[in-house]
Amino acid sequence: FVLLFPRSSLSSSSREKKGVRREMVRGHAKQVAQEKNAKKQEALRKQANRDAGDDKKTKKAITCKICRISLIGEKALRDHYASKHDGKELKPADYGL
């Protein structure tokens, strides 16, 4: 058994002198970046849920008199009539529009 390098050249003090660090600097930075990104994504998800909920709260739900499907907003009712009830005419007075 022969040593190729003398023990003195492998000491920790010589590694530090050469610029080799023992702590994991990038590992910690990666963890911090992941936590920051998770918080940001959660905030965006909450904002998207709030925006979607605002439409439902501000617009009145309308029930189709023919097929009893519930729709949100006048535009949705007009689109529904155009696609599902071609022969029928939408009477805004029936729906209070």
Beta strands, then each sheet from edge to edge (+ up, - down):
strand 1: 61-63
strand 2: 70-72
sheet 1: 1+ 2-
end
